[in-house]
Amino acid sequence: MKYPGRALFIAAVCSASVAGADSAFADVYRSGSAGVYAGLGYNFITIDDGLDQLDVSTVSARLGVQPHPFFDIEGRFGFSADESRLGGVDYALDNTAGAYAVLNLANESPITPYFLFGVSHIEIEATSSAGTTTEEDSDFSFGAGIDVEMVPGVSGNIEYLQYYDNGTTVVDGIGLGVTFRF
């Protein structure tokens, strides 16, 4: 995916990570609190096969547990919110599912940079006048983002996640979400 600001976004996450490192070992963690959480997100995803680029959107849900302020384990599921048309064929990222480890750079501010990695499963659907075909596959995934605590127990986030890369096709995107901690 060719995001003009992708390098800037990753640099900003890394800078925020370094800036928060000095207070990361403080006794009080405002931005990282252990427990269970659930969230909803909207994702702007690009499917790029090297020749063509398709932009689709998904709605996703996530459920996770944070046993330590610096570490989460979460599962996600998403489904298509729209399609992209190319050459008389409608393409949709029919669904996504994944399991991820999340490394939080918890600090005393309401902003928590994080990195995530795991495995994603994607299913792409193509519909034309000739019928519908579906392709699915799984791959190693990675990404980075920032959680911002808006009020106690509720945070918003923005993240970049590469769902899939088999050497010829890349599926990645930017997501916006809200998370509720219990």
MARFIFI-242757 format. One line per field, with one value per residue: residue number from 0; residue in three letters; chain; x, y, z of N, C-alpha, C in turn. Coordinates in nm, 4 decimals, decimal comma, padded with zeros to 6 digits, always signed. Example, Ala and Ser with C-alpha at 12.3 -4.5 7.8 and 13.67 -1.06 7.14 Angstrom:
BEGIN
num <- c(0;1);
residuo <- c(ALA;SER);
cadena <- c(A;A);
n.px <- c(+01,3190;+01,2850);
n.py <- c(-00,5690;-00,2250);
n.pz <- c(+00,7800;+00,7080);
ca.px <- c(+01,2300;+01,3670);
ca.py <- c(-00,4500;-00,1060);
ca.pz <- c(+00,7800;+00,7140);
c.px <- c(+01,3200;+01,2900);
c.py <- c(-00,3300;+00,0030);
c.pz <- c(+00,7800;+00,7870);
***
This chain:
BEGIN
num <- c(0;1;2;3;4;5;6;7;8;9;10;11;12;13;14;15;16;17;18;19;20;21;22;23;24;25;26;27;28;29;30;31;32;33;34;35;36;37;38;39;40;41;42;43;44;45;46;47;48;49;50;51;52;53;54;55;56;57;58;59;60;61;62;63;64;65;66;67;68;69;70;71;72;73;74;75;76;77;78;79;80;81;82;83;84;85;86;87;88;89;90;91;92;93;94;95;96;97;98;99;100;101;102;103;104;105;106;107;108;109;110;111;112;113;114;115;116;117;118;119;120;121;122;123;124;125;126;127;128;129;130;131;132;133;134;135;136;137;138;139;140;141;142;143;144;145;146;147;148;149;150;151;152;153;154;155;156;157;158;159;160;161;162;163;164;165;166;167;168;169;170;171;172;173;174;175;176;177;178;179;180;181);
residuo <- c(MET;LYS;TYR;PRO;GLY;ARG;ALA;LEU;PHE;ILE;ALA;ALA;VAL;CYS;SER;ALA;SER;VAL;ALA;GLY;ALA;ASP;SER;ALA;PHE;ALA;ASP;VAL;TYR;ARG;SER;GLY;SER;ALA;GLY;VAL;TYR;ALA;GLY;LEU;GLY;TYR;ASN;PHE;ILE;THR;ILE;ASP;ASP;GLY;LEU;ASP;GLN;LEU;ASP;VAL;SER;THR;VAL;SER;ALA;ARG;LEU;GLY;VAL;GLN;PRO;HIS;PRO;PHE;PHE;ASP;ILE;GLU;GLY;ARG;PHE;GLY;PHE;SER;ALA;ASP;GLU;SER;ARG;LEU;GLY;GLY;VAL;ASP;TYR;ALA;LEU;ASP;ASN;THR;ALA;GLY;ALA;TYR;ALA;VAL;LEU;ASN;LEU;ALA;ASN;GLU;SER;PRO;ILE;THR;PRO;TYR;PHE;LEU;PHE;GLY;VAL;SER;HIS;ILE;GLU;ILE;GLU;ALA;THR;SER;SER;ALA;GLY;THR;THR;THR;GLU;GLU;ASP;SER;ASP;PHE;SER;PHE;GLY;ALA;GLY;ILE;ASP;VAL;GLU;MET;VAL;PRO;GLY;VAL;SER;GLY;ASN;ILE;GLU;TYR;LEU;GLN;TYR;TYR;ASP;ASN;GLY;THR;THR;VAL;VAL;ASP;GLY;ILE;GLY;LEU;GLY;VAL;THR;PHE;ARG;PHE);
cadena <- c(A;A;A;A;A;A;A;A;A;A;A;A;A;A;A;A;A;A;A;A;A;A;A;A;A;A;A;A;A;A;A;A;A;A;A;A;A;A;A;A;A;A;A;A;A;A;A;A;A;A;A;A;A;A;A;A;A;A;A;A;A;A;A;A;A;A;A;A;A;A;A;A;A;A;A;A;A;A;A;A;A;A;A;A;A;A;A;A;A;A;A;A;A;A;A;A;A;A;A;A;A;A;A;A;A;A;A;A;A;A;A;A;A;A;A;A;A;A;A;A;A;A;A;A;A;A;A;A;A;A;A;A;A;A;A;A;A;A;A;A;A;A;A;A;A;A;A;A;A;A;A;A;A;A;A;A;A;A;A;A;A;A;A;A;A;A;A;A;A;A;A;A;A;A;A;A;A;A;A;A;A;A);
n.px <- c(+00,0843;+00,0576;+00,0981;+00,1300;+00,1995;+00,2873;+00,5511;+00,6007;+00,4021;+00,4867;+00,7334;+00,6435;+00,5126;+00,7322;+00,8866;+00,7157;+00,7253;+00,9909;+00,9944;+00,8214;+00,9549;+01,1161;+00,9436;+00,8235;+00,8621;+00,7485;+00,5570;+00,2843;+00,0524;-00,1042;-00,1887;-00,1835;-00,3650;-00,4276;-00,6507;-00,9673;-01,0763;-01,2792;-01,3453;-01,4359;-01,3911;-01,3093;-01,1803;-00,9568;-00,8633;-00,6190;-00,5780;-00,3204;-00,1813;+00,0483;+00,0004;-00,2615;-00,4540;-00,6749;-00,9175;-01,0787;-01,3153;-01,3479;-01,5414;-01,4641;-01,4245;-01,2820;-01,1443;-00,9858;-00,7295;-00,5451;-00,2876;-00,0755;+00,0506;+00,2198;+00,1655;-00,0623;-00,3062;-00,4928;-00,7906;-00,9332;-01,2025;-01,3295;-01,5461;-01,6583;-01,7251;-01,7668;-01,7284;-01,4943;-01,4671;-01,3376;-01,2634;-01,5214;-01,5648;-01,6616;-01,4912;-01,4366;-01,3185;-01,4042;-01,4005;-01,2003;-00,9811;-00,8000;-00,5246;-00,3370;-00,0368;+00,0237;+00,2402;+00,2702;+00,3715;+00,3478;+00,2875;+00,2916;+00,1195;-00,1892;-00,1576;-00,0722;+00,1658;+00,1876;+00,2905;+00,2071;+00,1814;+00,1180;-00,1050;-00,3006;-00,6051;-00,7450;-01,0191;-01,1026;-01,3445;-01,4700;-01,6964;-01,8755;-02,0528;-02,0286;-02,0293;-01,9428;-01,6345;-01,4111;-01,1216;-00,8945;-00,6571;-00,3836;-00,1486;+00,1571;+00,1265;+00,1750;+00,2063;+00,1585;+00,0525;-00,1403;-00,2921;-00,5317;-00,6368;-00,9547;-01,1564;-01,1671;-01,1394;-01,2224;-01,0918;-00,9516;-00,8178;-00,5599;-00,4171;-00,1705;-00,1803;-00,0422;-00,1953;-00,1494;+00,0928;+00,2097;+00,4246;+00,3538;+00,0976;-00,0262;-00,1992;-00,3063;-00,3609;-00,5075;-00,6483;-00,9201;-01,0416;-01,2366;-01,2051;-01,3185;-01,2634;-01,2862);
n.py <- c(-00,1164;+00,2179;+00,4669;+00,8093;+00,9269;+00,7201;+00,6531;+00,8788;+00,8463;+00,6072;+00,6968;+00,8904;+00,7307;+00,5839;+00,7959;+00,8903;+00,6674;+00,6621;+00,9060;+00,8560;+00,6659;+00,7242;+00,7533;+00,5135;+00,3161;+00,3977;+00,3949;+00,4421;+00,3912;+00,5652;+00,5370;+00,2658;+00,0068;-00,2873;-00,5566;-00,6532;-00,5845;-00,4408;-00,3520;-00,1399;-00,0795;+00,1069;+00,0437;+00,1431;-00,0047;-00,1298;-00,3304;-00,4546;-00,5753;-00,5335;-00,4675;-00,3638;-00,1581;-00,1766;-00,0135;-00,0744;-00,1022;-00,2002;-00,3058;-00,3605;-00,5711;-00,6081;-00,8073;-00,8328;-00,9127;-00,7684;-00,8550;-00,7282;-00,3931;-00,3473;-00,5352;-00,7009;-00,9447;-01,0184;-01,0771;-01,0382;-00,9565;-00,8851;-00,7424;-00,6823;-00,3459;-00,2039;-00,2140;-00,2443;-00,1537;-00,2928;-00,3232;-00,4297;-00,6054;-00,6592;-00,6161;-00,7300;-00,7212;-00,9725;-01,0916;-01,0618;-01,2059;-01,2377;-01,3031;-01,1505;-01,0298;-00,7596;-00,4987;-00,2618;+00,0726;+00,1805;+00,4675;+00,7699;+00,9443;+01,0180;+00,8999;+00,6162;+00,4592;+00,1729;-00,1535;-00,4209;-00,7712;-01,0770;-01,3264;-01,3101;-01,3842;-01,3691;-01,3100;-01,2720;-01,1568;-01,1823;-01,0553;-01,0932;-01,0719;-01,3311;-01,4786;-01,5565;-01,5616;-01,6766;-01,6144;-01,7195;-01,6804;-01,7026;-01,5138;-01,3845;-01,0951;-00,7451;-00,4317;-00,0860;+00,1576;+00,4167;+00,4635;+00,6703;+00,7839;+00,8905;+00,9329;+00,7921;+00,4475;+00,4523;+00,4693;+00,6078;+00,5071;+00,5019;+00,3233;+00,1451;-00,1466;-00,4311;-00,6785;-00,8927;-01,0393;-01,1887;-01,1753;-01,1051;-00,9946;-00,7461;-00,6714;-00,4156;-00,1491;+00,1509;+00,2043;+00,3253;+00,3512;+00,2689;+00,1865;+00,0003;-00,0446;-00,2912);
n.pz <- c(+00,0000;-00,0809;+00,1066;+00,1381;+00,3795;+00,5370;+00,6227;+00,7773;+00,9734;+01,1004;+01,1938;+01,3743;+01,5659;+01,6613;+01,7656;+01,9666;+02,1242;+02,2183;+02,3525;+02,5634;+02,7073;+02,9328;+03,1484;+03,1577;+03,3464;+03,5777;+03,8879;+03,8566;+03,6063;+03,3758;+03,1124;+03,0544;+03,1700;+03,3448;+03,2499;+03,0976;+02,7650;+02,5018;+02,1636;+01,8819;+01,5326;+01,2320;+00,9189;+00,6668;+00,3902;+00,1641;-00,1179;-00,2909;-00,5764;-00,7152;-00,9780;-00,9910;-00,7683;-00,5059;-00,3105;-00,0146;+00,2574;+00,6007;+00,8824;+01,2151;+01,5073;+01,8299;+02,0906;+02,3949;+02,6382;+02,8987;+03,0646;+03,1799;+03,2077;+02,9888;+02,7931;+02,5775;+02,4762;+02,1990;+02,0016;+01,6792;+01,4571;+01,1402;+00,8892;+00,5527;+00,4608;+00,2359;-00,1265;-00,4022;-00,7375;-01,0325;-01,3641;-01,4302;-01,2242;-00,8913;-00,5949;-00,2634;+00,0700;+00,2210;+00,4826;+00,7808;+01,0186;+01,3204;+01,5471;+01,7955;+01,9516;+02,1601;+02,2184;+02,4520;+02,5116;+02,7793;+02,9817;+03,1840;+03,0637;+02,8819;+02,6373;+02,4565;+02,2784;+02,0628;+01,9479;+01,7331;+01,6598;+01,4878;+01,3607;+01,0711;+00,9050;+00,5892;+00,3654;+00,0407;-00,1815;-00,5100;-00,7387;-01,0342;-01,3504;-01,4283;-01,1988;-00,8537;-00,6850;-00,4329;-00,2441;+00,0040;+00,2700;+00,5061;+00,7042;+00,8497;+01,0491;+01,1157;+01,2916;+01,3991;+01,6363;+01,8044;+02,1126;+02,2652;+02,5652;+02,6305;+02,8241;+03,1566;+03,1093;+02,8440;+02,5232;+02,2222;+01,9048;+01,6532;+01,3893;+01,1946;+01,0029;+00,8608;+00,7040;+00,5326;+00,3168;+00,0479;-00,1145;-00,3720;-00,3505;-00,1376;+00,1544;+00,3398;+00,5827;+00,7304;+01,0447;+01,2456;+01,5732;+01,8709;+02,2133;+02,4906;+02,8289;+03,0839);
ca.px <- c(+00,0000;+00,1395;+00,0483;+00,2350;+00,2388;+00,3143;+00,6807;+00,5841;+00,3228;+00,5724;+00,8316;+00,5743;+00,4927;+00,8633;+00,9241;+00,6329;+00,7743;+01,1136;+00,9609;+00,7554;+01,0339;+01,1715;+00,8445;+00,7575;+00,8775;+00,6902;+00,4619;+00,1474;+00,0362;-00,2321;-00,2297;-00,1916;-00,4208;-00,4565;-00,7907;-01,0299;-01,1267;-01,3457;-01,3430;-01,4906;-01,3062;-01,3360;-01,0493;-00,9393;-00,7700;-00,5790;-00,5322;-00,2288;-00,1158;+00,1604;-00,0537;-00,3801;-00,4714;-00,8156;-00,9428;-01,2008;-01,3278;-01,4057;-01,5800;-01,4024;-01,4413;-01,1683;-01,1611;-00,8522;-00,6974;-00,4179;-00,2396;+00,0294;+00,0387;+00,3029;+00,1386;-00,2010;-00,3351;-00,6259;-00,8444;-01,0116;-01,2818;-01,3824;-01,6202;-01,6591;-01,8192;-01,7930;-01,6591;-01,4211;-01,4958;-01,2266;-01,2856;-01,6490;-01,5672;-01,6690;-01,4043;-01,4595;-01,2450;-01,5242;-01,3796;-01,0658;-00,9761;-00,6607;-00,4821;-00,2208;+00,0293;+00,0373;+00,3404;+00,2362;+00,4737;+00,2677;+00,3555;+00,2028;+00,0323;-00,3048;-00,1224;+00,0066;+00,2072;+00,1953;+00,3274;+00,1386;+00,2188;+00,0409;-00,1473;-00,4301;-00,6683;-00,8271;-01,1009;-01,1358;-01,4526;-01,4823;-01,8273;-01,8971;-02,1697;-02,0007;-02,0453;-01,8644;-01,5237;-01,3544;-00,9872;-00,8604;-00,5225;-00,3369;-00,0103;+00,2097;+00,0832;+00,2407;+00,1611;+00,1878;-00,0556;-00,1438;-00,4164;-00,5459;-00,7430;-01,0421;-01,2078;-01,1277;-01,2032;-01,2561;-00,9823;-00,9577;-00,6881;-00,5292;-00,3086;-00,1384;-00,1652;-00,0254;-00,2655;-00,1105;+00,1911;+00,2605;+00,5301;+00,2941;-00,0195;-00,0168;-00,3243;-00,2740;-00,4494;-00,5134;-00,7724;-00,9617;-01,1275;-01,2648;-01,1888;-01,3804;-01,1959;-01,3762);
ca.py <- c(+00,0000;+00,3375;+00,5805;+00,9100;+00,9591;+00,5981;+00,6661;+00,9814;+00,7871;+00,5139;+00,7789;+00,9538;+00,6277;+00,5566;+00,9127;+00,8892;+00,5561;+00,7052;+01,0157;+00,8032;+00,5599;+00,7611;+00,7352;+00,3844;+00,2291;+00,4622;+00,3102;+00,4695;+00,3858;+00,6226;+00,4929;+00,1206;-00,0529;-00,4280;-00,5955;-00,6990;-00,4735;-00,4694;-00,2320;-00,1364;+00,0005;+00,1217;+00,0278;+00,1816;-00,1095;-00,1375;-00,4589;-00,4165;-00,6933;-00,4896;-00,4126;-00,2856;-00,1270;-00,1644;+00,0421;-00,1254;-00,0697;-00,3035;-00,2751;-00,4679;-00,5782;-00,6730;-00,8454;-00,8627;-00,9130;-00,7019;-00,9061;-00,6375;-00,2669;-00,3451;-00,6498;-00,7437;-01,0522;-00,9863;-01,1359;-00,9422;-01,0048;-00,7746;-00,7785;-00,5785;-00,2343;-00,1600;-00,2868;-00,1657;-00,2090;-00,2860;-00,4027;-00,5007;-00,6997;-00,5988;-00,6833;-00,6962;-00,7970;-01,0303;-01,0910;-01,0749;-01,2548;-01,2423;-01,3123;-01,0627;-00,9859;-00,6144;-00,4458;-00,1234;+00,1554;+00,2497;+00,5787;+00,8472;+01,0305;+00,9453;+00,8492;+00,4936;+00,3982;+00,0275;-00,2340;-00,5490;-00,8723;-01,1996;-01,3947;-01,2676;-01,4648;-01,2809;-01,3717;-01,1727;-01,2028;-01,1135;-01,0828;-01,0394;-01,1323;-01,4745;-01,5448;-01,5110;-01,6463;-01,6363;-01,6617;-01,6931;-01,7195;-01,6488;-01,4684;-01,3057;-00,9553;-00,6551;-00,2938;+00,0079;+00,2536;+00,5018;+00,4711;+00,7955;+00,7729;+01,0084;+00,9364;+00,6646;+00,3287;+00,4669;+00,5287;+00,6044;+00,4674;+00,5009;+00,2275;+00,0863;-00,2914;-00,5104;-00,8038;-01,0030;-01,0114;-01,3159;-01,1472;-01,0375;-00,9192;-00,6887;-00,6192;-00,3376;-00,0348;+00,2392;+00,1839;+00,4157;+00,2719;+00,3057;+00,0702;+00,0108;-00,1324;-00,3361);
ca.pz <- c(+00,0000;-00,0951;+00,1826;+00,1389;+00,5157;+00,6121;+00,6894;+00,8800;+01,0803;+01,1734;+01,2651;+01,4872;+01,6679;+01,7211;+01,8455;+02,0872;+02,2046;+02,2844;+02,4429;+02,6820;+02,7687;+03,0623;+03,2537;+03,1367;+03,4614;+03,6953;+03,9600;+03,8151;+03,4619;+03,3349;+02,9799;+03,0446;+03,2899;+03,3204;+03,2490;+02,9740;+02,6843;+02,3742;+02,0810;+01,7467;+01,4457;+01,0890;+00,8574;+00,5268;+00,3505;+00,0244;-00,1704;-00,3985;-00,6337;-00,7967;-01,1023;-00,9569;-00,6275;-00,4707;-00,1783;+00,0463;+00,3992;+00,6864;+01,0196;+01,2922;+01,6524;+01,8937;+02,2297;+02,4433;+02,7799;+02,9248;+03,1925;+03,2289;+03,1336;+02,8690;+02,7058;+02,5546;+02,3820;+02,1483;+01,8804;+01,6007;+01,3451;+01,0607;+00,7686;+00,4500;+00,4715;+00,0987;-00,2325;-00,5000;-00,8707;-01,1263;-01,4844;-01,4260;-01,1124;-00,7582;-00,4990;-00,1232;+00,1707;+00,2813;+00,6275;+00,8354;+01,1561;+01,3603;+01,6864;+01,8016;+02,0736;+02,1537;+02,3106;+02,4850;+02,5742;+02,8805;+03,0465;+03,2698;+02,9838;+02,8282;+02,5044;+02,4621;+02,1519;+02,0710;+01,8318;+01,7395;+01,5624;+01,5037;+01,2390;+01,0173;+00,8003;+00,5059;+00,2616;-00,0617;-00,2678;-00,6388;-00,7979;-01,1688;-01,4151;-01,4422;-01,0695;-00,7393;-00,6413;-00,3049;-00,2125;+00,1429;+00,3084;+00,6339;+00,6978;+00,9613;+01,0439;+01,2099;+01,2800;+01,5067;+01,6543;+01,9230;+02,1892;+02,3394;+02,6649;+02,6243;+02,9615;+03,2170;+03,0548;+02,7019;+02,4463;+02,0769;+01,8512;+01,5106;+01,3713;+01,0653;+01,0151;+00,7391;+00,7264;+00,4450;+00,2122;-00,0025;-00,2113;-00,4878;-00,3055;-00,0039;+00,2092;+00,4591;+00,5960;+00,8464;+01,1187;+01,3525;+01,6606;+02,0090;+02,2998;+02,6226;+02,9253;+03,1913);
c.px <- c(+00,0889;+00,0721;+00,1575;+00,2846;+00,2750;+00,4460;+00,6730;+00,5071;+00,4092;+00,6789;+00,7683;+00,5514;+00,6246;+00,9089;+00,8457;+00,6783;+00,8975;+01,0839;+00,8981;+00,8383;+01,0851;+01,0727;+00,7765;+00,7650;+00,8264;+00,5883;+00,3193;+00,1418;-00,0996;-00,2796;-00,2411;-00,2454;-00,4644;-00,6062;-00,8355;-01,0816;-01,1936;-01,3471;-01,4074;-01,4020;-01,3579;-01,2005;-01,0524;-00,8278;-00,7433;-00,5322;-00,4500;-00,1577;+00,0028;+00,1176;-00,1705;-00,3868;-00,6197;-00,8280;-01,0780;-01,2022;-01,3855;-01,4468;-01,5270;-01,4359;-01,3178;-01,2006;-01,0241;-00,8425;-00,5590;-00,3680;-00,1340;+00,0189;+00,1187;+00,2660;-00,0103;-00,1997;-00,4757;-00,6604;-00,9304;-01,0890;-01,3374;-01,4576;-01,6312;-01,7648;-01,8524;-01,7109;-01,5807;-01,4405;-01,3754;-01,2575;-01,4137;-01,6613;-01,5707;-01,5849;-01,4391;-01,3660;-01,3539;-01,5127;-01,2321;-01,0789;-00,8295;-00,6420;-00,3485;-00,1664;+00,0535;+00,1372;+00,3129;+00,3563;+00,4018;+00,3515;+00,2536;+00,1097;-00,0893;-00,2780;-00,0313;+00,0409;+00,2133;+00,2379;+00,2531;+00,1887;+00,1388;+00,0104;-00,2849;-00,4761;-00,7582;-00,9047;-01,1452;-01,2390;-01,4578;-01,6141;-01,8376;-02,0228;-02,1521;-02,0177;-01,9551;-01,7549;-01,4669;-01,2153;-00,9596;-00,7211;-00,4900;-00,1910;+00,0270;+00,1682;+00,1604;+00,1879;+00,2023;+00,0723;-00,0401;-00,2837;-00,4171;-00,6638;-00,8245;-01,1053;-01,1667;-01,2091;-01,2393;-01,1393;-01,0108;-00,8220;-00,6827;-00,4110;-00,2895;-00,1216;-00,1480;-00,0837;-00,2006;-00,0075;+00,2490;+00,3716;+00,4784;+00,1745;+00,0005;-00,1545;-00,2876;-00,3665;-00,4323;-00,6488;-00,7936;-01,0563;-01,1498;-01,2609;-01,2495;-01,3143;-01,2902;-01,2979);
c.py <- c(+00,1229;+00,4544;+00,6859;+00,9395;+00,8379;+00,6073;+00,7693;+00,9261;+00,6940;+00,5903;+00,8451;+00,8540;+00,5975;+00,6720;+00,9174;+00,7781;+00,5971;+00,8143;+00,9645;+00,7019;+00,5963;+00,7410;+00,5992;+00,2937;+00,2925;+00,3692;+00,3275;+00,4712;+00,4430;+00,5594;+00,3420;+00,0622;-00,1948;-00,4543;-00,6450;-00,5784;-00,5250;-00,3405;-00,2521;-00,0477;+00,0068;+00,1278;+00,0624;+00,0935;-00,1039;-00,2792;-00,4254;-00,5413;-00,6573;-00,4297;-00,3184;-00,2652;-00,1033;-00,1092;-00,0068;-00,0839;-00,1883;-00,2416;-00,3911;-00,4570;-00,6463;-00,6996;-00,8863;-00,8648;-00,8508;-00,7482;-00,8166;-00,5079;-00,2611;-00,4520;-00,6823;-00,8676;-01,0242;-01,0632;-01,0327;-01,0147;-00,8839;-00,8257;-00,6570;-00,4722;-00,1790;-00,2433;-00,1893;-00,2332;-00,1870;-00,3791;-00,4845;-00,6029;-00,6205;-00,6822;-00,6364;-00,7799;-00,8549;-01,0401;-01,1038;-01,1304;-01,2624;-01,2567;-01,2399;-01,0495;-00,8363;-00,5711;-00,2977;-00,0524;+00,2454;+00,3563;+00,6572;+00,9397;+00,9509;+00,8840;+00,7276;+00,4456;+00,2460;-00,0323;-00,3664;-00,6421;-00,9982;-01,2617;-01,3438;-01,3659;-01,3702;-01,3630;-01,2616;-01,2332;-01,1174;-01,1559;-01,0145;-01,1038;-01,2832;-01,5505;-01,4854;-01,6118;-01,5893;-01,6960;-01,6277;-01,7453;-01,6559;-01,6090;-01,3986;-01,1601;-00,8732;-00,5141;-00,2116;+00,1060;+00,3344;+00,4953;+00,6033;+00,7801;+00,9019;+01,0358;+00,8040;+00,5475;+00,3355;+00,5338;+00,5174;+00,5615;+00,4867;+00,4069;+00,1932;-00,0633;-00,3531;-00,6475;-00,9209;-00,9548;-01,1447;-01,2967;-01,0792;-00,9517;-00,8742;-00,6355;-00,5476;-00,2177;+00,0425;+00,2183;+00,2908;+00,3381;+00,3334;+00,1773;+00,0997;-00,0910;-00,1635;-00,3700);
c.pz <- c(+00,0000;-00,0233;+00,1841;+00,2797;+00,5987;+00,6880;+00,8013;+00,9989;+01,1650;+01,2520;+01,3869;+01,5998;+01,7378;+01,8098;+01,9750;+02,1811;+02,2838;+02,3865;+02,5716;+02,7577;+02,9071;+03,1754;+03,2458;+03,2586;+03,5900;+03,7598;+03,9119;+03,6635;+03,4270;+03,2060;+02,9667;+03,1732;+03,2576;+03,3234;+03,1132;+02,8974;+02,5578;+02,2945;+01,9460;+01,6617;+01,3038;+01,0213;+00,7094;+00,4717;+00,2005;-00,0058;-00,2944;-00,4495;-00,7227;-00,9289;-01,0745;-00,8068;-00,6021;-00,3299;-00,1296;+00,1932;+00,4735;+00,8191;+01,1021;+01,4404;+01,7088;+02,0399;+02,2797;+02,5934;+02,7947;+03,0615;+03,2581;+03,1488;+03,0034;+02,7658;+02,6993;+02,4661;+02,3317;+02,0227;+01,8109;+01,4916;+01,2724;+00,9402;+00,6786;+00,4760;+00,3335;+00,0006;-00,3191;-00,6349;-00,9624;-01,2432;-01,4825;-01,3148;-00,9820;-00,6624;-00,3588;-00,0374;+00,2603;+00,4326;+00,6601;+00,9765;+01,1939;+01,5094;+01,6958;+01,9434;+02,0563;+02,2601;+02,3304;+02,5450;+02,6740;+02,9498;+03,1280;+03,1935;+02,9368;+02,6901;+02,5180;+02,3212;+02,1699;+01,9377;+01,8447;+01,6308;+01,5917;+01,3697;+01,1994;+00,9106;+00,7216;+00,4042;+00,1665;-00,1563;-00,3938;-00,7031;-00,9333;-01,2259;-01,4323;-01,3110;-00,9634;-00,7082;-00,5125;-00,2911;-00,0679;+00,1731;+00,4431;+00,6199;+00,8280;+00,9420;+01,1456;+01,1897;+01,3999;+01,5167;+01,7808;+01,9823;+02,2645;+02,4346;+02,6647;+02,7600;+03,0244;+03,1600;+02,9079;+02,6304;+02,2972;+02,0254;+01,7006;+01,4942;+01,2246;+01,0896;+00,8770;+00,7688;+00,6533;+00,3442;+00,1668;-00,1055;-00,3359;-00,4482;-00,1617;+00,0341;+00,3381;+00,4687;+00,7249;+00,9131;+01,2237;+01,4422;+01,7961;+02,0917;+02,4359;+02,7145;+03,0404;+03,3163);
***
